[in-house]
Amino acid sequence: MLVREMIERNEEKILSIYALKSKDSVGRKIEEEKCHVRTEYQRDRDRILYSKAFRRLKDKTQVFLLPEGDHYRTRLTHTIEVSQISRTISRALSLNEDLTEAIALGHDLGHAPFGHSGEKILNTIHKGGFRHNEQSLRVVDCLEKGKNGFGLNLTFEVRDGILNHTGTKQASTLEGQVVKISDRIAYINHDIDDAIRANIICDEDIPKDCVKYLGITNSERINNMVMDVIENSYEKNKVKMSKEIEYYTNKLRDFMFENVYLNKKSKKEEDKAQYIIEQLYDCFFRDYKKIPLETSVRIYEFGLEEVIKDYIAGMTDRYIINKYLEIYVPKVWRL
């Protein structure tokens, strides 16, 4: 018996009736020979983990643009924290942890440089709009190179979870629902931690009733939220929080929008970041030859504006600043 078959057999024994077993995957757009060792979802996880798009997350903004401190979150550390929370919940609910992890690692691959500021301006200037969850799916479907050309050819369930990790629609699997709720738990709490580190807020600013029901420290809040999700989702066909904890979680999120995400001090460089993206978008539209050849060759497949959007969205914060300097700032002339 193959190792993969042993894992699949064990899944049948130990996973919940609501879990998506690896052998029951809808499958891939292009059928492939199965791996002897890894399940389908383990293969998807590995394809995402080894992708260039995943590595670029280390230099993409989470909340604070180009922070000087070493301990501020980036889009990569956010993704790792989402993965950890998701796996904890998934394991406790006897769901498919490999599927959960694959979705978690891939959910933010499509984020633009400069975080939500970049997403906001791209959504404004690109005629097709821009939503990072849709771009994440586009990255794994069309842009990232796999062994058979473009696209990682992931399973339906991982693709569905990536697309529906945000917004009003729910993922079709409980594993995808776990990632969606874990994403919120992660960013609310680590963004509070970073905002305190940046002296944007202090512990005393956090609403007192949220402290009472959720906790004062980062670890207390995460633990209480995670435990609540587990208790209210165990042996059920939906992943959810209790009404009470959900209320205070949403109140904490509203507090963050009012005091951090829209705070002038924390967002003082946002206009500059958006200006850079707008100028480069216009520059590439006027002269597509400034786009690298390996990217511009796909204009015939997707159209110029779609390729420009893909190119800019794939940039890291550092790369896009250097690209702007290269194009718009005169170089020092030397003999």
C-alpha positions as CSV (number, residue, x, y, z in Angstrom):
1,M,0.0,0.0,0.0
2,L,1.2,3.5,-0.9
3,V,1.9,6.0,1.8
4,R,-0.7,8.3,0.4
5,E,-3.3,5.6,0.5
6,M,-2.4,4.9,4.2
7,I,-2.9,8.6,5.0
8,E,-6.3,8.6,3.1
9,R,-7.4,5.5,5.0
10,N,-6.4,7.2,8.3
11,E,-8.4,10.3,7.4
12,E,-11.5,8.1,7.0
13,K,-11.0,6.8,10.6
14,I,-10.1,10.0,12.5
15,L,-11.6,13.0,10.6
16,S,-15.1,14.4,11.3
17,I,-18.0,13.5,9.0
18,Y,-18.0,17.2,8.1
19,A,-14.3,17.2,7.0
20,L,-13.3,17.0,3.4
21,K,-11.3,13.9,2.9
22,S,-8.4,14.0,0.5
23,K,-9.7,11.2,-1.6
24,D,-13.1,13.0,-2.0
25,S,-11.6,16.1,-3.7
26,V,-13.4,17.3,-6.7
27,G,-10.0,17.4,-8.3
28,R,-7.9,19.6,-10.5
29,K,-8.7,21.4,-13.8
30,I,-6.1,19.4,-15.5
31,E,-5.9,15.8,-14.2
32,E,-2.6,14.6,-12.9
33,E,-1.1,11.3,-11.7
34,K,-1.4,11.1,-7.9
35,C,1.7,11.3,-5.7
36,H,2.8,8.1,-4.0
37,V,3.5,9.9,-0.7
38,R,1.4,13.1,-0.4
39,T,-2.3,13.6,-0.5
40,E,-3.8,16.1,-3.0
41,Y,-4.0,18.8,-0.4
42,Q,-0.4,18.2,0.8
43,R,0.7,18.7,-2.8
44,D,-1.2,22.0,-3.0
45,R,0.3,23.2,0.2
46,D,3.8,22.5,-1.1
47,R,3.2,24.1,-4.5
48,I,2.1,27.3,-2.7
49,L,4.9,27.2,-0.2
50,Y,7.6,26.9,-3.0
51,S,6.0,29.6,-5.2
52,K,7.7,33.0,-5.9
53,A,4.5,34.7,-5.0
54,F,4.7,33.3,-1.5
55,R,8.3,34.4,-1.0
56,R,7.4,37.9,-2.1
57,L,5.0,38.2,0.9
58,K,7.9,38.9,3.1
59,D,8.3,42.4,1.7
60,K,4.7,43.4,1.4
61,T,2.9,45.7,3.8
62,Q,0.5,44.4,6.4
63,V,-0.5,47.7,8.0
64,F,2.5,50.0,8.4
65,L,4.3,51.0,5.3
66,L,8.0,50.2,5.3
67,P,8.4,50.0,9.1
68,E,11.9,50.4,10.4
69,G,11.5,48.0,13.4
70,D,12.2,44.3,12.9
71,H,9.1,43.1,14.8
72,Y,6.3,44.6,12.7
73,R,4.2,42.1,10.8
74,T,4.5,41.8,7.1
75,R,2.1,40.0,4.8
76,L,4.2,36.8,5.2
77,T,4.2,36.8,9.0
78,H,0.4,37.5,8.9
79,T,0.0,34.5,6.6
80,I,2.0,32.3,9.0
81,E,-0.1,33.4,11.9
82,V,-3.3,32.7,10.0
83,S,-2.0,29.2,9.2
84,Q,-1.2,28.5,12.8
85,I,-4.6,29.6,14.1
86,S,-6.4,27.8,11.3
87,R,-4.5,24.5,11.9
88,T,-5.3,24.7,15.7
89,I,-9.0,25.1,15.0
90,S,-9.0,22.5,12.3
91,R,-7.3,19.9,14.4
92,A,-9.6,20.5,17.3
93,L,-12.6,20.1,15.1
94,S,-11.2,17.0,13.4
95,L,-11.2,18.7,10.0
96,N,-8.6,18.2,7.2
97,E,-5.6,20.1,8.5
98,D,-3.7,19.8,5.2
99,L,-6.5,21.4,3.3
100,T,-6.8,24.2,5.9
101,E,-3.1,24.9,5.7
102,A,-3.0,25.0,1.9
103,I,-5.8,27.6,1.9
104,A,-4.3,29.6,4.7
105,L,-0.9,29.8,3.0
106,G,-2.4,30.9,-0.3
107,H,-5.1,33.2,0.8
108,D,-3.1,36.5,0.4
109,L,-0.9,35.7,-2.5
110,G,-2.6,38.4,-4.6
111,H,-2.2,41.3,-2.2
112,A,-0.7,44.4,-3.9
113,P,2.3,46.3,-2.6
114,F,1.6,48.8,0.2
115,G,-1.2,46.6,1.7
116,H,-4.8,47.8,1.5
117,S,-3.6,51.2,0.3
118,G,-2.3,49.5,-2.9
119,E,-5.5,47.5,-3.2
120,K,-7.6,50.6,-2.9
121,I,-5.8,52.6,-5.6
122,L,-5.7,49.6,-8.0
123,N,-9.4,49.1,-7.5
124,T,-9.9,52.7,-8.5
125,I,-7.6,53.0,-11.6
126,H,-8.0,49.5,-13.1
127,K,-11.1,49.3,-15.1
128,G,-11.8,45.8,-14.0
129,G,-11.4,46.7,-10.4
130,F,-9.1,44.9,-8.0
131,R,-9.9,42.6,-5.1
132,H,-7.0,40.8,-3.5
133,N,-8.9,37.5,-3.0
134,E,-9.7,37.3,-6.7
135,Q,-6.1,38.2,-7.5
136,S,-4.9,35.5,-5.2
137,L,-6.9,33.0,-7.2
138,R,-5.5,34.5,-10.4
139,V,-2.0,34.0,-9.1
140,V,-2.4,30.3,-8.5
141,D,-4.5,29.8,-11.6
142,C,-2.7,31.8,-14.2
143,L,0.4,33.7,-13.1
144,E,2.6,31.5,-11.0
145,K,4.7,29.0,-13.0
146,G,4.1,25.4,-12.4
147,K,5.7,22.3,-13.7
148,N,3.5,22.4,-16.9
149,G,3.6,26.1,-17.6
150,F,1.6,28.8,-16.0
151,G,-0.7,28.0,-13.1
152,L,-0.3,25.6,-10.2
153,N,-3.3,23.5,-11.1
154,L,-4.6,23.4,-7.5
155,T,-7.6,21.4,-6.3
156,F,-11.1,22.9,-6.4
157,E,-11.3,23.1,-2.6
158,V,-8.1,25.0,-2.1
159,R,-9.0,27.4,-4.9
160,D,-12.5,27.9,-3.5
161,G,-11.1,28.6,0.0
162,I,-8.7,31.2,-1.3
163,L,-11.4,33.0,-3.3
164,N,-13.9,33.0,-0.4
165,H,-11.6,33.8,2.5
166,T,-13.1,37.3,2.6
167,G,-16.4,38.9,1.5
168,T,-20.0,37.8,1.9
169,K,-19.7,34.4,0.3
170,Q,-18.7,31.3,2.4
171,A,-16.2,28.7,1.3
172,S,-17.8,25.4,0.3
173,T,-15.7,23.5,2.9
174,L,-15.5,23.9,6.6
175,E,-11.8,24.1,6.2
176,G,-12.2,27.2,4.1
177,Q,-14.6,28.6,6.7
178,V,-11.9,28.0,9.4
179,V,-9.4,30.1,7.4
180,K,-11.9,32.9,6.9
181,I,-12.5,33.3,10.6
182,S,-8.9,32.7,11.5
183,D,-7.8,35.5,9.2
184,R,-10.0,37.9,11.1
185,I,-8.7,36.7,14.5
186,A,-5.1,37.0,13.3
187,Y,-5.2,40.5,11.8
188,I,-7.3,42.1,14.5
189,N,-4.9,41.0,17.2
190,H,-1.5,41.3,15.6
191,D,-2.5,44.7,14.2
192,I,-3.3,45.8,17.8
193,D,0.1,44.6,18.8
194,D,1.8,46.5,16.0
195,A,-0.2,49.6,16.6
196,I,0.8,49.6,20.3
197,R,4.4,49.1,19.3
198,A,4.1,52.1,16.9
199,N,2.6,54.3,19.7
200,I,-0.6,54.7,17.7
201,I,-2.7,53.3,20.5
202,C,-2.0,52.0,24.0
203,D,-3.6,49.2,26.1
204,E,-5.8,51.7,27.9
205,D,-7.5,52.8,24.6
206,I,-9.0,49.3,23.9
207,P,-12.7,49.3,24.7
208,K,-13.2,48.1,28.3
209,D,-16.0,45.7,27.4
210,C,-13.8,44.1,24.7
211,V,-11.1,43.7,27.3
212,K,-13.6,42.1,29.7
213,Y,-14.9,39.5,27.3
214,L,-11.8,39.0,25.1
215,G,-8.8,39.8,27.2
216,I,-6.1,42.5,27.5
217,T,-3.1,40.7,26.0
218,N,-2.7,39.4,22.4
219,S,-2.4,35.8,23.5
220,E,-5.5,36.1,25.8
221,R,-7.7,37.5,23.0
222,I,-6.5,34.9,20.5
223,N,-7.0,32.1,22.9
224,N,-10.5,33.2,23.9
225,M,-11.6,33.7,20.3
226,V,-10.2,30.3,19.2
227,M,-11.7,28.5,22.1
228,D,-15.1,30.1,21.3
229,V,-14.9,29.0,17.7
230,I,-14.1,25.5,18.7
231,E,-16.8,25.2,21.3
232,N,-19.5,26.7,18.9
233,S,-18.4,24.7,15.9
234,Y,-17.7,21.2,17.3
235,E,-19.5,18.5,15.4
236,K,-21.5,21.1,13.5
237,N,-21.7,21.8,9.8
238,K,-20.7,25.4,10.1
239,V,-17.7,27.3,11.6
240,K,-18.8,30.2,13.8
241,M,-18.3,32.2,17.0
242,S,-20.9,32.7,19.7
243,K,-23.1,35.8,19.2
244,E,-21.4,37.4,22.3
245,I,-17.8,36.9,21.2
246,E,-18.6,37.7,17.6
247,Y,-20.1,41.0,18.8
248,Y,-17.0,42.1,20.7
249,T,-14.7,40.8,18.0
250,N,-16.5,43.1,15.5
251,K,-16.5,45.9,18.0
252,L,-12.7,45.5,18.3
253,R,-12.4,45.5,14.5
254,D,-14.4,48.8,14.3
255,F,-12.2,50.3,16.9
256,M,-9.1,49.4,14.8
257,F,-10.6,51.0,11.7
258,E,-11.4,54.2,13.6
259,N,-8.1,54.4,15.5
260,V,-5.5,52.6,13.4
261,Y,-6.5,51.7,9.8
262,L,-7.8,55.2,9.1
263,N,-5.5,57.0,11.5
264,K,-3.7,59.9,9.8
265,K,-0.4,59.1,11.7
266,S,-0.3,55.5,10.7
267,K,-1.4,56.3,7.1
268,K,0.7,59.5,6.6
269,E,2.6,57.9,3.7
270,E,-0.5,56.4,2.1
271,D,-1.0,59.2,-0.5
272,K,2.7,58.8,-1.6
273,A,2.3,55.0,-2.0
274,Q,-0.9,55.4,-4.0
275,Y,0.7,58.0,-6.2
276,I,3.6,55.7,-7.0
277,I,1.2,53.0,-8.1
278,E,-0.9,55.4,-10.2
279,Q,2.1,56.9,-11.9
280,L,3.6,53.5,-12.8
281,Y,0.2,52.2,-14.1
282,D,0.0,55.2,-16.4
283,C,3.6,54.8,-17.5
284,F,3.2,51.2,-18.4
285,F,-0.1,51.9,-20.2
286,R,1.7,54.5,-22.4
287,D,4.8,52.4,-22.9
288,Y,4.3,48.6,-22.3
289,K,8.0,48.0,-23.3
290,K,8.9,49.2,-19.8
291,I,7.3,45.9,-18.6
292,P,9.7,42.9,-18.5
293,L,9.4,40.8,-21.6
294,E,8.5,37.6,-19.7
295,T,5.4,39.5,-18.4
296,S,4.6,41.7,-21.4
297,V,4.4,38.6,-23.7
298,R,1.1,37.8,-22.0
299,I,-0.6,41.0,-23.3
300,Y,-1.8,39.0,-26.3
301,E,-3.5,36.6,-23.9
302,F,-5.0,38.9,-21.3
303,G,-4.8,42.5,-22.7
304,L,-2.6,45.4,-21.7
305,E,-4.4,46.7,-18.7
306,E,-4.8,43.2,-17.1
307,V,-1.1,42.6,-17.5
308,I,-0.2,45.9,-16.0
309,K,-2.4,45.2,-13.0
310,D,-0.9,41.7,-12.6
311,Y,2.7,43.2,-12.8
312,I,2.1,45.9,-10.3
313,A,0.1,43.7,-7.9
314,G,3.0,41.2,-7.9
315,M,5.5,43.8,-6.8
316,T,6.9,44.0,-3.3
317,D,7.1,47.4,-1.6
318,R,10.8,47.7,-2.1
319,Y,10.6,46.7,-5.8
320,I,7.9,49.1,-6.7
321,I,9.8,52.0,-5.0
322,N,13.0,51.1,-6.9
323,K,11.1,50.8,-10.2
324,Y,9.5,54.3,-9.6
325,L,13.0,55.7,-8.9
326,E,14.4,54.0,-12.0
327,I,11.8,55.5,-14.3
328,Y,11.1,58.9,-12.8
329,V,14.2,60.1,-10.9
330,P,17.3,61.2,-12.8
331,K,20.5,59.3,-12.3
332,V,23.7,60.9,-11.3
333,W,25.9,61.5,-14.3
334,R,29.5,60.4,-14.0
335,L,32.5,60.6,-16.4
